[in-house]
């Protein structure tokens, strides 16, 4: 039992729990992004770029709430803090939208990769960018 507690103390640090939470909620965000993208392109026949924008909107709203409350545990009720977090979150996510769209264009138009595979590639790049932005700028303590 003591060994289990030592392992827990060593690996379940606040930083590691934050990373695990980010991966879990990031996974849900990615599922929302990919599922809405698939529905918009496959079922509603929207252009892949337009579908990417709508999927981004759905995912970003979910991501803001979960990142703020569950990942980075930012509970401040101070209006200035909330405004700073909200503006910086959406600013960086807006940048990530262009990373997403650029990756989609490159993969689909230039490299001729299937649009859903391209969406997965774009999501991997965007998740890495978003974690760094959230950790280092948006919700930094």
C-alpha positions as CSV (number, residue, x, y, z in Angstrom):
1,X,0.0,0.0,0.0
2,X,2.9,2.4,0.8
3,X,4.3,1.8,-2.7
4,X,1.0,2.7,-4.2
5,X,0.9,5.9,-2.3
6,X,4.5,6.7,-3.3
7,X,3.6,6.1,-7.0
8,X,0.4,8.3,-6.6
9,X,2.4,11.1,-4.9
10,X,5.1,10.9,-7.6
11,X,2.9,10.8,-10.7
12,X,-0.4,12.4,-9.7
13,X,1.0,15.9,-9.3
14,X,-1.1,18.9,-9.9
15,X,0.7,19.4,-13.2
16,X,0.1,15.8,-14.4
17,X,-3.6,15.9,-13.3
18,X,-3.9,19.1,-15.3
19,X,-2.4,17.5,-18.4
20,X,-4.6,14.4,-18.0
21,X,-7.7,16.6,-17.6
22,X,-6.7,18.6,-20.7
23,X,-6.3,15.4,-22.7
24,X,-9.7,14.1,-21.5
25,X,-11.6,17.3,-22.2
26,X,-9.5,17.9,-25.3
27,X,-10.6,14.5,-26.4
28,X,-14.2,15.4,-25.9
29,X,-13.6,18.7,-27.7
30,X,-12.0,16.8,-30.6
31,X,-15.0,14.4,-30.8
32,X,-17.4,17.4,-30.9
33,X,-15.2,19.0,-33.6
34,X,-14.9,15.8,-35.7
35,X,-18.5,14.7,-35.2
36,X,-20.0,18.0,-36.1
37,X,-17.6,18.3,-39.1
38,X,-18.6,14.8,-40.3
39,X,-22.3,15.6,-40.0
40,X,-21.9,19.0,-41.8
41,X,-19.9,17.5,-44.7
42,X,-21.5,14.0,-45.0
43,X,-25.1,14.6,-44.1
44,X,-25.6,18.3,-44.9
45,X,-23.1,18.4,-47.8
46,X,-21.5,21.6,-46.7
47,X,-18.1,22.6,-48.2
48,X,-15.3,21.3,-46.0
49,X,-14.0,24.8,-45.2
50,X,-17.4,26.1,-44.1
51,X,-18.0,22.9,-42.1
52,X,-14.6,23.4,-40.4
53,X,-15.7,26.9,-39.2
54,X,-19.0,25.6,-37.8
55,X,-17.3,22.6,-36.1
56,X,-14.7,25.1,-34.7
57,X,-17.5,27.2,-33.1
58,X,-19.1,24.2,-31.4
59,X,-15.8,22.9,-30.1
60,X,-14.5,26.2,-28.9
61,X,-17.6,27.0,-26.8
62,X,-17.3,23.6,-25.1
63,X,-13.6,24.0,-24.7
64,X,-13.8,27.4,-23.0
65,X,-16.2,26.1,-20.3
66,X,-14.3,22.9,-19.7
67,X,-10.8,24.4,-19.8
68,X,-11.8,27.2,-17.5
69,X,-13.6,25.2,-14.9
70,X,-12.2,21.6,-15.0
71,X,-8.7,21.8,-16.5
72,X,-7.1,25.0,-15.3
73,X,-9.6,25.5,-12.4
74,X,-10.0,29.2,-12.9
75,X,-13.0,30.2,-10.7
76,X,-12.4,33.9,-10.3
77,X,-15.5,36.0,-10.2
78,X,-13.5,39.1,-10.8
79,X,-14.9,40.7,-14.0
80,X,-11.4,41.8,-15.2
81,X,-10.1,38.3,-14.8
82,X,-13.1,36.8,-16.6
83,X,-12.8,39.4,-19.5
84,X,-9.0,38.7,-19.8
85,X,-9.5,35.0,-19.9
86,X,-12.4,35.2,-22.3
87,X,-10.8,37.6,-24.7
88,X,-7.4,35.8,-24.7
89,X,-9.1,32.4,-25.0
90,X,-11.1,33.4,-28.0
91,X,-8.2,35.3,-29.6
92,X,-5.9,32.3,-29.4
93,X,-8.7,30.0,-30.5
94,X,-9.3,32.3,-33.5
95,X,-5.6,31.9,-34.4
96,X,-6.1,28.1,-34.1
97,X,-9.0,28.4,-36.5
98,X,-6.6,29.7,-39.1
99,X,-4.2,27.0,-38.3
100,X,-7.0,24.5,-38.8
101,X,-8.2,26.1,-42.0
102,X,-4.6,26.3,-43.3
103,X,-3.9,22.7,-42.5
104,X,-7.2,21.7,-44.2
105,X,-6.4,23.6,-47.3
106,X,-2.9,22.3,-47.5
107,X,-3.9,18.7,-46.9
108,X,-7.0,18.7,-49.1
109,X,-6.2,21.0,-52.0
110,X,-2.4,20.6,-52.2
111,X,-1.7,17.1,-50.9
112,X,-5.0,15.6,-52.0
113,X,-5.6,13.9,-48.6
114,X,-9.2,12.9,-47.8
115,X,-10.9,15.7,-46.0
116,X,-11.7,13.7,-42.9
117,X,-8.1,12.5,-42.5
118,X,-7.0,16.1,-43.0
119,X,-9.4,17.2,-40.3
120,X,-7.8,14.7,-37.9
121,X,-4.3,16.0,-38.8
122,X,-5.5,19.6,-38.3
123,X,-7.0,18.7,-34.9
124,X,-3.7,17.2,-33.7
125,X,-1.8,20.4,-34.6
126,X,-4.5,22.6,-33.1
127,X,-4.7,20.7,-29.8
128,X,-0.9,21.1,-29.2
129,X,-1.2,24.8,-30.0
130,X,-4.2,25.3,-27.8
131,X,-2.7,23.6,-24.8
132,X,0.4,25.8,-25.0
133,X,-1.7,28.9,-25.3
134,X,-4.0,27.9,-22.5
135,X,-1.2,26.9,-20.1
136,X,1.2,29.7,-20.8
137,X,-1.1,32.7,-21.5
138,X,-4.8,32.3,-21.0
139,X,-5.2,30.5,-17.6
140,X,-1.8,31.0,-16.2
141,X,-1.7,31.3,-12.5
